[in-house]
Amino acid sequence: MAAHPYAELLKDRTLRAFWAGITLSAVGSELYRVGAIWIAATLAGPNAALLVTAQSAAIVAVSLLAGPAVEAWPRRTFLVATEVACALIAAAVVVAGLGEGLTFPLLVAAGVALAAIQAMARPVFLSGLPTLAPGKVREVNGLFDSSVRIAQAAGPFLAAGLLKAMPAIHLLTANTLTFLASAAACFAVGDRLDGGRVPPAREPILRRLGRGVRAANGCPGVWSVLIATGVRGGAYALGYTVAVPLLFVEGAKAGGGGLSDLAIVVGVGATAEIVSTPLLVLTSPRRPLRRLFAGYVMIGTSLALMGAAAVLAPAGWRVPALAAAALLVGVGNSVATLQITTFFATCLAGDDYAALLRLRLVTIIGSIMLATALGPPILSALGPAATILACGVVATASALAGLAIAPTRRYGPGFESAQSPRRFA
């Protein structure tokens, strides 16, 4: 029996060390996310959604304005510098928290700074992955996507366990240390992240900002994917990232399990992603773009089920019902994420790929910013459970529209056109 593609990739010692460092950093970032949203919900209640809104605004701004400027940097140098900067910011928040000076505005300011830096770094990181394993784009994307999934599965359980022994602020301490580990991993991988890349020639600012739009215009189906991804992003942010934790914060005030129950629900969803992604890597769908939108349908439907379970399930069954729905959310995330990164990486070359990733990020984060800005009045009017249900319905409707577009029928295995170029155009 042939070895799994991940096993083949991890035989490379340098790649293995790099993946381990990135995975550790992803776990630390998840600890920060859990700790920050929990602290924010405790300090500000429904207004905790504004933490995500502010982070989203920062991501949109740097993706539009600062993103193209980083193309002139060697990838490894840039990634090491950003990880060290993030470590310093996280450490500053910890110092403030230990001195009882951590306020909601300070938490928001730190979150904005971290989000802005990571928004610049993520497209650079993803566009460098194909250079690490030429000819294995889908496999290497899946391997490093598993870092995020492992973190999302382990982070909530680790957070719940750590909070039994230490204050929540030390979840941010752990994140500081993992940022440094990630910086070391990026440094150790050497010049392989650059892959002999020559930085693009300097262009007028408007032309650089429009590169992602030009790349999207040249690839059928991309705009439909971007729209569906944006809608899903906003619904997921408000429904899953904000409303689900708030549901458990309110439960804790009423004597429920609080963070422990939240860890079970979120952890099950992320574990489903860890298990499903390596299996999906082994498959080659006949209609890969259709599978992408099917993943989004699964996410939206599962969110709606979570909202319904929060309202209808008996108290003793509420956490198992939410966890079962979160499992489907996890599988849907795995399906969609693997397909979308493969789609872009297959159809576009290096710097156009990075530009389109920034455009995708702007689309997602703009939607998140809008959804979470509306979060406080929506959450106050509907409550967390009904908000989750409504977000699921919106995400499902958008994904179903994507399934109906012509390119979903026309892309064959490997995102090659299944029809003649003339008919495809």
Contacts in CASP RR format, 6 or more apart in sequence:
PFRMAT RR
TARGET T0000
AUTHOR 0000-0000-0000
METHOD contacts of the structure
MODEL  1
MAAHPYAELLKDRTLRAFWAGITLSAVGSELYRVGAIWIAATLAGPNAAL
LVTAQSAAIVAVSLLAGPAVEAWPRRTFLVATEVACALIAAAVVVAGLGE
GLTFPLLVAAGVALAAIQAMARPVFLSGLPTLAPGKVREVNGLFDSSVRI
AQAAGPFLAAGLLKAMPAIHLLTANTLTFLASAAACFAVGDRLDGGRVPP
AREPILRRLGRGVRAANGCPGVWSVLIATGVRGGAYALGYTVAVPLLFVE
GAKAGGGGLSDLAIVVGVGATAEIVSTPLLVLTSPRRPLRRLFAGYVMIG
TSLALMGAAAVLAPAGWRVPALAAAALLVGVGNSVATLQITTFFATCLAG
DDYAALLRLRLVTIIGSIMLATALGPPILSALGPAATILACGVVATASAL
AGLAIAPTRRYGPGFESAQSPRRFA
4 278 0 8 1.000
4 281 0 8 1.000
4 282 0 8 1.000
5 136 0 8 1.000
5 139 0 8 1.000
5 143 0 8 1.000
5 281 0 8 1.000
5 282 0 8 1.000
6 139 0 8 1.000
6 142 0 8 1.000
6 143 0 8 1.000
6 146 0 8 1.000
6 278 0 8 1.000
6 281 0 8 1.000
8 139 0 8 1.000
9 15 0 8 1.000
9 133 0 8 1.000
9 136 0 8 1.000
9 139 0 8 1.000
9 140 0 8 1.000
9 143 0 8 1.000
10 16 0 8 1.000
10 19 0 8 1.000
10 143 0 8 1.000
12 133 0 8 1.000
14 188 0 8 1.000
14 189 0 8 1.000
14 190 0 8 1.000
14 192 0 8 1.000
15 132 0 8 1.000
15 133 0 8 1.000
15 189 0 8 1.000
17 185 0 8 1.000
17 188 0 8 1.000
17 189 0 8 1.000
18 132 0 8 1.000
18 185 0 8 1.000
18 186 0 8 1.000
18 188 0 8 1.000
18 189 0 8 1.000
19 143 0 8 1.000
19 144 0 8 1.000
19 147 0 8 1.000
20 185 0 8 1.000
21 181 0 8 1.000
21 182 0 8 1.000
21 184 0 8 1.000
21 185 0 8 1.000
22 144 0 8 1.000
22 147 0 8 1.000
22 182 0 8 1.000
22 185 0 8 1.000
23 146 0 8 1.000
23 147 0 8 1.000
23 150 0 8 1.000
23 151 0 8 1.000
24 178 0 8 1.000
24 181 0 8 1.000
24 182 0 8 1.000
24 185 0 8 1.000
25 83 0 8 1.000
25 178 0 8 1.000
25 179 0 8 1.000
25 181 0 8 1.000
25 182 0 8 1.000
25 185 0 8 1.000
26 147 0 8 1.000
26 148 0 8 1.000
26 150 0 8 1.000
26 151 0 8 1.000
27 150 0 8 1.000
27 151 0 8 1.000
27 154 0 8 1.000
27 155 0 8 1.000
27 158 0 8 1.000
27 178 0 8 1.000
28 151 0 8 1.000
28 155 0 8 1.000
28 174 0 8 1.000
28 175 0 8 1.000
28 178 0 8 1.000
28 179 0 8 1.000
29 151 0 8 1.000
29 175 0 8 1.000
29 178 0 8 1.000
30 151 0 8 1.000
30 152 0 8 1.000
30 154 0 8 1.000
30 155 0 8 1.000
30 156 0 8 1.000
30 159 0 8 1.000
31 155 0 8 1.000
31 158 0 8 1.000
31 159 0 8 1.000
31 162 0 8 1.000
31 171 0 8 1.000
31 172 0 8 1.000
31 174 0 8 1.000
31 175 0 8 1.000
31 178 0 8 1.000
32 90 0 8 1.000
32 114 0 8 1.000
32 171 0 8 1.000
32 172 0 8 1.000
32 175 0 8 1.000
34 155 0 8 1.000
34 156 0 8 1.000
34 159 0 8 1.000
34 171 0 8 1.000
34 259 0 8 1.000
34 266 0 8 1.000
35 159 0 8 1.000
35 168 0 8 1.000
35 171 0 8 1.000
35 172 0 8 1.000
36 51 0 8 1.000
36 107 0 8 1.000
36 111 0 8 1.000
36 172 0 8 1.000
37 48 0 8 1.000
37 51 0 8 1.000
37 52 0 8 1.000
37 241 0 8 1.000
37 242 0 8 1.000
37 245 0 8 1.000
38 159 0 8 1.000
38 168 0 8 1.000
38 245 0 8 1.000
38 249 0 8 1.000
38 259 0 8 1.000
39 102 0 8 1.000
39 107 0 8 1.000
39 168 0 8 1.000
39 169 0 8 1.000
40 48 0 8 1.000
40 51 0 8 1.000
40 104 0 8 1.000
40 107 0 8 1.000
40 108 0 8 1.000
41 48 0 8 1.000
41 245 0 8 1.000
41 246 0 8 1.000
41 249 0 8 1.000
42 249 0 8 1.000
43 103 0 8 1.000
43 104 0 8 1.000
43 107 0 8 1.000
44 50 0 8 1.000
44 51 0 8 1.000
44 104 0 8 1.000
45 246 0 8 1.000
45 249 0 8 1.000
46 246 0 8 1.000
46 375 0 8 1.000
46 376 0 8 1.000
46 379 0 8 1.000
46 380 0 8 1.000
47 104 0 8 1.000
47 376 0 8 1.000
48 242 0 8 1.000
48 245 0 8 1.000
48 246 0 8 1.000
49 238 0 8 1.000
49 242 0 8 1.000
49 372 0 8 1.000
49 373 0 8 1.000
49 375 0 8 1.000
49 376 0 8 1.000
49 379 0 8 1.000
50 108 0 8 1.000
50 372 0 8 1.000
50 373 0 8 1.000
50 376 0 8 1.000
51 104 0 8 1.000
51 107 0 8 1.000
51 108 0 8 1.000
51 111 0 8 1.000
52 237 0 8 1.000
52 241 0 8 1.000
52 242 0 8 1.000
52 368 0 8 1.000
52 372 0 8 1.000
53 368 0 8 1.000
53 369 0 8 1.000
53 372 0 8 1.000
53 373 0 8 1.000
54 108 0 8 1.000
54 111 0 8 1.000
54 112 0 8 1.000
55 111 0 8 1.000
55 112 0 8 1.000
55 114 0 8 1.000
55 115 0 8 1.000
56 115 0 8 1.000
56 237 0 8 1.000
56 365 0 8 1.000
56 366 0 8 1.000
56 368 0 8 1.000
56 369 0 8 1.000
56 372 0 8 1.000
57 112 0 8 1.000
57 369 0 8 1.000
58 111 0 8 1.000
58 112 0 8 1.000
58 113 0 8 1.000
58 115 0 8 1.000
58 116 0 8 1.000
58 119 0 8 1.000
59 115 0 8 1.000
59 116 0 8 1.000
59 119 0 8 1.000
59 361 0 8 1.000
59 362 0 8 1.000
59 365 0 8 1.000
60 362 0 8 1.000
60 365 0 8 1.000
60 366 0 8 1.000
60 369 0 8 1.000
61 116 0 8 1.000
62 116 0 8 1.000
62 117 0 8 1.000
62 119 0 8 1.000
62 120 0 8 1.000
63 119 0 8 1.000
63 120 0 8 1.000
63 358 0 8 1.000
63 359 0 8 1.000
63 361 0 8 1.000
63 362 0 8 1.000
63 365 0 8 1.000
64 209 0 8 1.000
64 358 0 8 1.000
64 362 0 8 1.000
65 209 0 8 1.000
66 116 0 8 1.000
66 120 0 8 1.000
67 120 0 8 1.000
67 123 0 8 1.000
67 358 0 8 1.000
68 205 0 8 1.000
68 208 0 8 1.000
68 209 0 8 1.000
68 211 0 8 1.000
68 355 0 8 1.000
68 358 0 8 1.000
70 78 0 8 1.000
70 120 0 8 1.000
70 124 0 8 1.000
71 199 0 8 1.000
71 200 0 8 1.000
71 208 0 8 1.000
71 351 0 8 1.000
71 354 0 8 1.000
72 199 0 8 1.000
72 202 0 8 1.000
73 124 0 8 1.000
73 199 0 8 1.000
74 191 0 8 1.000
74 194 0 8 1.000
75 124 0 8 1.000
75 125 0 8 1.000
75 127 0 8 1.000
75 128 0 8 1.000
75 193 0 8 1.000
75 194 0 8 1.000
75 197 0 8 1.000
76 186 0 8 1.000
76 187 0 8 1.000
76 189 0 8 1.000
76 190 0 8 1.000
76 191 0 8 1.000
76 193 0 8 1.000
76 194 0 8 1.000
78 120 0 8 1.000
78 121 0 8 1.000
78 124 0 8 1.000
79 121 0 8 1.000
79 124 0 8 1.000
79 125 0 8 1.000
79 183 0 8 1.000
79 186 0 8 1.000
79 193 0 8 1.000
80 183 0 8 1.000
80 186 0 8 1.000
80 187 0 8 1.000
82 117 0 8 1.000
82 118 0 8 1.000
82 120 0 8 1.000
82 121 0 8 1.000
83 121 0 8 1.000
83 179 0 8 1.000
83 180 0 8 1.000
83 182 0 8 1.000
83 183 0 8 1.000
83 186 0 8 1.000
84 179 0 8 1.000
84 180 0 8 1.000
84 183 0 8 1.000
85 117 0 8 1.000
86 114 0 8 1.000
86 117 0 8 1.000
86 118 0 8 1.000
86 179 0 8 1.000
87 176 0 8 1.000
87 177 0 8 1.000
87 179 0 8 1.000
87 180 0 8 1.000
87 183 0 8 1.000
89 110 0 8 1.000
89 111 0 8 1.000
89 113 0 8 1.000
89 114 0 8 1.000
89 117 0 8 1.000
90 110 0 8 1.000
90 114 0 8 1.000
90 172 0 8 1.000
90 173 0 8 1.000
90 175 0 8 1.000
90 176 0 8 1.000
90 179 0 8 1.000
91 173 0 8 1.000
91 176 0 8 1.000
92 110 0 8 1.000
93 102 0 8 1.000
93 106 0 8 1.000
93 107 0 8 1.000
93 110 0 8 1.000
93 169 0 8 1.000
93 172 0 8 1.000
94 169 0 8 1.000
94 170 0 8 1.000
94 172 0 8 1.000
94 173 0 8 1.000
94 176 0 8 1.000
96 102 0 8 1.000
96 106 0 8 1.000
97 169 0 8 1.000
98 169 0 8 1.000
102 169 0 8 1.000
119 361 0 8 1.000
119 365 0 8 1.000
122 357 0 8 1.000
122 361 0 8 1.000
123 354 0 8 1.000
123 355 0 8 1.000
123 357 0 8 1.000
123 358 0 8 1.000
123 361 0 8 1.000
124 354 0 8 1.000
126 141 0 8 1.000
126 341 0 8 1.000
126 353 0 8 1.000
126 354 0 8 1.000
126 357 0 8 1.000
127 350 0 8 1.000
127 351 0 8 1.000
127 353 0 8 1.000
127 354 0 8 1.000
127 357 0 8 1.000
128 193 0 8 1.000
128 194 0 8 1.000
128 195 0 8 1.000
128 350 0 8 1.000
129 137 0 8 1.000
129 140 0 8 1.000
129 141 0 8 1.000
129 144 0 8 1.000
129 345 0 8 1.000
130 137 0 8 1.000
130 140 0 8 1.000
130 345 0 8 1.000
130 350 0 8 1.000
131 192 0 8 1.000
131 193 0 8 1.000
131 194 0 8 1.000
131 195 0 8 1.000
131 196 0 8 1.000
131 197 0 8 1.000
132 140 0 8 1.000
132 189 0 8 1.000
132 192 0 8 1.000
132 193 0 8 1.000
133 139 0 8 1.000
133 140 0 8 1.000
137 342 0 8 1.000
137 345 0 8 1.000
137 346 0 8 1.000
138 281 0 8 1.000
138 338 0 8 1.000
138 342 0 8 1.000
139 281 0 8 1.000
141 338 0 8 1.000
141 341 0 8 1.000
141 342 0 8 1.000
141 345 0 8 1.000
142 277 0 8 1.000
142 278 0 8 1.000
142 281 0 8 1.000
142 338 0 8 1.000
142 341 0 8 1.000
145 277 0 8 1.000
145 334 0 8 1.000
145 337 0 8 1.000
145 338 0 8 1.000
145 341 0 8 1.000
146 274 0 8 1.000
146 277 0 8 1.000
146 278 0 8 1.000
148 273 0 8 1.000
149 270 0 8 1.000
149 273 0 8 1.000
149 274 0 8 1.000
149 277 0 8 1.000
149 334 0 8 1.000
150 270 0 8 1.000
150 274 0 8 1.000
151 270 0 8 1.000
152 266 0 8 1.000
152 267 0 8 1.000
152 269 0 8 1.000
152 270 0 8 1.000
152 273 0 8 1.000
153 267 0 8 1.000
153 269 0 8 1.000
153 270 0 8 1.000
153 271 0 8 1.000
153 273 0 8 1.000
153 274 0 8 1.000
154 267 0 8 1.000
154 270 0 8 1.000
155 263 0 8 1.000
155 267 0 8 1.000
155 270 0 8 1.000
156 259 0 8 1.000
156 262 0 8 1.000
156 263 0 8 1.000
156 264 0 8 1.000
156 266 0 8 1.000
156 267 0 8 1.000
156 270 0 8 1.000
157 263 0 8 1.000
157 267 0 8 1.000
159 171 0 8 1.000
159 259 0 8 1.000
159 263 0 8 1.000
160 259 0 8 1.000
160 260 0 8 1.000
160 262 0 8 1.000
160 263 0 8 1.000
162 170 0 8 1.000
162 171 0 8 1.000
162 174 0 8 1.000
163 171 0 8 1.000
163 259 0 8 1.000
186 193 0 8 1.000
197 350 0 8 1.000
200 351 0 8 1.000
210 355 0 8 1.000
211 351 0 8 1.000
211 352 0 8 1.000
211 355 0 8 1.000
212 352 0 8 1.000
212 355 0 8 1.000
212 356 0 8 1.000
212 358 0 8 1.000
212 359 0 8 1.000
213 359 0 8 1.000
214 352 0 8 1.000
215 222 0 8 1.000
215 348 0 8 1.000
215 352 0 8 1.000
215 353 0 8 1.000
215 355 0 8 1.000
215 356 0 8 1.000
215 359 0 8 1.000
216 222 0 8 1.000
216 223 0 8 1.000
216 226 0 8 1.000
216 356 0 8 1.000
216 359 0 8 1.000
217 223 0 8 1.000
219 347 0 8 1.000
219 348 0 8 1.000
220 406 0 8 1.000
220 407 0 8 1.000
220 410 0 8 1.000
220 424 0 8 1.000
220 425 0 8 1.000
221 289 0 8 1.000
221 405 0 8 1.000
221 407 0 8 1.000
222 343 0 8 1.000
222 344 0 8 1.000
222 347 0 8 1.000
222 356 0 8 1.000
224 401 0 8 1.000
224 402 0 8 1.000
224 405 0 8 1.000
224 407 0 8 1.000
225 289 0 8 1.000
225 292 0 8 1.000
225 340 0 8 1.000
225 343 0 8 1.000
226 359 0 8 1.000
226 360 0 8 1.000
226 363 0 8 1.000
227 363 0 8 1.000
227 398 0 8 1.000
228 293 0 8 1.000
228 296 0 8 1.000
228 398 0 8 1.000
228 399 0 8 1.000
228 401 0 8 1.000
228 402 0 8 1.000
229 296 0 8 1.000
229 336 0 8 1.000
229 340 0 8 1.000
229 360 0 8 1.000
229 363 0 8 1.000
229 364 0 8 1.000
230 363 0 8 1.000
230 364 0 8 1.000
230 366 0 8 1.000
230 367 0 8 1.000
231 367 0 8 1.000
231 394 0 8 1.000
231 395 0 8 1.000
231 398 0 8 1.000
232 296 0 8 1.000
232 299 0 8 1.000
232 300 0 8 1.000
232 336 0 8 1.000
232 395 0 8 1.000
232 398 0 8 1.000
232 399 0 8 1.000
233 364 0 8 1.000
233 367 0 8 1.000
233 368 0 8 1.000
233 371 0 8 1.000
233 395 0 8 1.000
234 364 0 8 1.000
234 367 0 8 1.000
234 368 0 8 1.000
234 370 0 8 1.000
234 371 0 8 1.000
234 372 0 8 1.000
234 391 0 8 1.000
235 300 0 8 1.000
235 303 0 8 1.000
235 371 0 8 1.000
235 391 0 8 1.000
235 392 0 8 1.000
235 394 0 8 1.000
235 395 0 8 1.000
236 299 0 8 1.000
236 303 0 8 1.000
236 391 0 8 1.000
236 395 0 8 1.000
237 367 0 8 1.000
237 368 0 8 1.000
237 371 0 8 1.000
237 372 0 8 1.000
238 368 0 8 1.000
238 371 0 8 1.000
238 372 0 8 1.000
238 374 0 8 1.000
238 375 0 8 1.000
238 378 0 8 1.000
238 387 0 8 1.000
238 391 0 8 1.000
239 303 0 8 1.000
239 387 0 8 1.000
239 388 0 8 1.000
239 391 0 8 1.000
239 392 0 8 1.000
240 303 0 8 1.000
240 306 0 8 1.000
240 329 0 8 1.000
240 388 0 8 1.000
240 391 0 8 1.000
242 372 0 8 1.000
242 375 0 8 1.000
242 379 0 8 1.000
243 379 0 8 1.000
243 383 0 8 1.000
243 384 0 8 1.000
243 385 0 8 1.000
243 387 0 8 1.000
243 388 0 8 1.000
243 391 0 8 1.000
244 262 0 8 1.000
244 265 0 8 1.000
244 266 0 8 1.000
244 306 0 8 1.000
244 322 0 8 1.000
244 384 0 8 1.000
244 388 0 8 1.000
245 262 0 8 1.000
246 379 0 8 1.000
246 384 0 8 1.000
247 310 0 8 1.000
247 384 0 8 1.000
247 385 0 8 1.000
247 388 0 8 1.000
248 257 0 8 1.000
248 258 0 8 1.000
248 259 0 8 1.000
248 261 0 8 1.000
248 262 0 8 1.000
248 265 0 8 1.000
249 258 0 8 1.000
250 384 0 8 1.000
251 257 0 8 1.000
251 258 0 8 1.000
252 258 0 8 1.000
252 259 0 8 1.000
261 319 0 8 1.000
264 319 0 8 1.000
264 323 0 8 1.000
265 319 0 8 1.000
265 322 0 8 1.000
265 323 0 8 1.000
265 326 0 8 1.000
266 326 0 8 1.000
267 326 0 8 1.000
268 323 0 8 1.000
268 324 0 8 1.000
268 326 0 8 1.000
268 327 0 8 1.000
269 323 0 8 1.000
269 326 0 8 1.000
269 327 0 8 1.000
269 329 0 8 1.000
269 330 0 8 1.000
270 330 0 8 1.000
271 327 0 8 1.000
272 326 0 8 1.000
272 327 0 8 1.000
272 328 0 8 1.000
272 329 0 8 1.000
272 330 0 8 1.000
272 331 0 8 1.000
272 334 0 8 1.000
273 330 0 8 1.000
273 331 0 8 1.000
273 333 0 8 1.000
273 334 0 8 1.000
276 330 0 8 1.000
276 331 0 8 1.000
276 332 0 8 1.000
276 334 0 8 1.000
276 335 0 8 1.000
277 334 0 8 1.000
277 337 0 8 1.000
277 338 0 8 1.000
280 334 0 8 1.000
280 335 0 8 1.000
280 338 0 8 1.000
281 338 0 8 1.000
284 413 0 8 1.000
284 414 0 8 1.000
285 291 0 8 1.000
285 339 0 8 1.000
285 413 0 8 1.000
286 412 0 8 1.000
286 413 0 8 1.000
287 408 0 8 1.000
287 409 0 8 1.000
287 411 0 8 1.000
287 412 0 8 1.000
287 418 0 8 1.000
288 339 0 8 1.000
288 342 0 8 1.000
288 343 0 8 1.000
288 411 0 8 1.000
288 412 0 8 1.000
288 413 0 8 1.000
288 414 0 8 1.000
288 415 0 8 1.000
289 339 0 8 1.000
289 343 0 8 1.000
289 407 0 8 1.000
289 408 0 8 1.000
289 411 0 8 1.000
289 415 0 8 1.000
290 403 0 8 1.000
290 408 0 8 1.000
290 409 0 8 1.000
291 335 0 8 1.000
291 339 0 8 1.000
292 335 0 8 1.000
292 336 0 8 1.000
292 339 0 8 1.000
292 340 0 8 1.000
292 343 0 8 1.000
293 399 0 8 1.000
293 400 0 8 1.000
293 402 0 8 1.000
293 403 0 8 1.000
293 408 0 8 1.000
294 335 0 8 1.000
294 399 0 8 1.000
294 403 0 8 1.000
295 331 0 8 1.000
295 332 0 8 1.000
295 333 0 8 1.000
295 335 0 8 1.000
295 336 0 8 1.000
295 339 0 8 1.000
295 399 0 8 1.000
296 332 0 8 1.000
296 336 0 8 1.000
296 395 0 8 1.000
296 398 0 8 1.000
296 399 0 8 1.000
296 402 0 8 1.000
297 396 0 8 1.000
297 399 0 8 1.000
297 400 0 8 1.000
297 403 0 8 1.000
298 328 0 8 1.000
298 329 0 8 1.000
298 331 0 8 1.000
298 332 0 8 1.000
298 335 0 8 1.000
299 329 0 8 1.000
299 330 0 8 1.000
299 332 0 8 1.000
299 333 0 8 1.000
299 336 0 8 1.000
299 392 0 8 1.000
299 395 0 8 1.000
299 399 0 8 1.000
300 329 0 8 1.000
300 391 0 8 1.000
300 392 0 8 1.000
300 393 0 8 1.000
300 395 0 8 1.000
300 396 0 8 1.000
300 399 0 8 1.000
301 328 0 8 1.000
301 392 0 8 1.000
301 396 0 8 1.000
302 325 0 8 1.000
302 326 0 8 1.000
302 328 0 8 1.000
302 329 0 8 1.000
302 330 0 8 1.000
302 332 0 8 1.000
302 392 0 8 1.000
303 325 0 8 1.000
303 329 0 8 1.000
303 388 0 8 1.000
303 389 0 8 1.000
303 391 0 8 1.000
303 392 0 8 1.000
303 395 0 8 1.000
304 388 0 8 1.000
304 389 0 8 1.000
304 392 0 8 1.000
304 393 0 8 1.000
304 396 0 8 1.000
305 325 0 8 1.000
305 328 0 8 1.000
306 322 0 8 1.000
306 325 0 8 1.000
306 326 0 8 1.000
306 329 0 8 1.000
306 388 0 8 1.000
306 389 0 8 1.000
307 325 0 8 1.000
307 385 0 8 1.000
307 386 0 8 1.000
307 388 0 8 1.000
307 389 0 8 1.000
307 392 0 8 1.000
308 389 0 8 1.000
309 318 0 8 1.000
309 321 0 8 1.000
309 322 0 8 1.000
309 324 0 8 1.000
309 325 0 8 1.000
310 318 0 8 1.000
310 322 0 8 1.000
310 384 0 8 1.000
310 385 0 8 1.000
310 388 0 8 1.000
310 389 0 8 1.000
311 385 0 8 1.000
311 386 0 8 1.000
311 389 0 8 1.000
313 321 0 8 1.000
313 322 0 8 1.000
340 360 0 8 1.000
342 414 0 8 1.000
342 415 0 8 1.000
343 415 0 8 1.000
344 353 0 8 1.000
344 356 0 8 1.000
344 357 0 8 1.000
344 360 0 8 1.000
345 353 0 8 1.000
346 414 0 8 1.000
346 415 0 8 1.000
347 415 0 8 1.000
348 356 0 8 1.000
371 391 0 8 1.000
375 387 0 8 1.000
378 387 0 8 1.000
378 390 0 8 1.000
379 387 0 8 1.000
382 390 0 8 1.000
402 408 0 8 1.000
409 418 0 8 1.000
410 417 0 8 1.000
410 418 0 8 1.000
410 419 0 8 1.000
410 423 0 8 1.000
410 424 0 8 1.000
411 417 0 8 1.000
411 418 0 8 1.000
412 418 0 8 1.000
417 424 0 8 1.000
END
